[in-house]
Amino acid sequence: MAAAASLKQTKMTILLSVNAAAILVAGVLIAGAIWLKGGLDFKVVGERSDDIDGSVDQTNLIDAESNSSVELTEAQKNYVTSVHTNEGMSSEPVPDGELWAGDSIYIYQTANVDICVGGDLRDLGPMYWQTSNTDVISGFYTSARTWLGYSSDTCRFPVVNGVGKTTVTAGTYDGTRRDSIDVIVLEVPTDKWKYEVLSLVNQERVRNGLSKLTWGETCADAAEVRAEEIVQLYAHTRPDGTSWDTACMEPDDNYLAYTEGENLVAGNSAVSPETAVAAWMNSEKHRENILNPNYTRLAVGFYFDPNTKYRTHWSQYFSNF
């Protein structure tokens, strides 16, 4: 019995040795074939790219309108926009091989920020970006919004389709870094943003020695109507052909003097209260309305529709009644 067992084990060893030799020979033959064809490129990619080619437009402002005869006597300084950073994006050092130190970031449906890699990462070279939920973010422009302070080297402008969560995965084509982060897209807080514009305007007025404006309840509905109307016609002329100032009821005859003004802005230069006010302050005519000492009230209109050309639409209705 012992001899039989020993013989069986010896046969098994011989069979294994023969199989190993066959595998080794096959490997040599395959390697030889690859070498004859010039070798294989082992570049690490393995991810699709949801990049969208083409330039990203920054909507130009149209001239401000005012029926006030007051003109400022001093030249105003240009408003310099600060570089915006993603809220919730960790500034901690990014671990080796990764792109973000945190696990998630929050943005609004207006795409108020570009999505950027974390920390101080620079000079990463070509990268791919992808999204897991195209109902929330469908892709990324290869050009970041430089006028908002972003660099195409480290940031991408997301195409936001709706609210919810998506996982963004990015990586370098040389395979040195790859990482994922959850992006939660929130509904736009419309009413809150309108009052934030009033607050930002008042900061500018106080900085320039002027009194603060109060909320212009009289023309609040008019401001909202004007924000919606510029979807049809981005101008100070209303879609029905009348002037912008017909949107708000004029004061009665007992009001001896009144003055009104309107600022409009739409598109990728106005994706948040901060960016809208920055765009206006960086324009001479719009800045004159914001810093007009004759105004006492401001109503703000905001209309967001992801299915329209400009998506974000803002109006400021200044008055002293």
Disulfide bonds with the S-S distance in Angstrom:
Cys116-Cys155 2.07
Cys219-Cys248 2.04
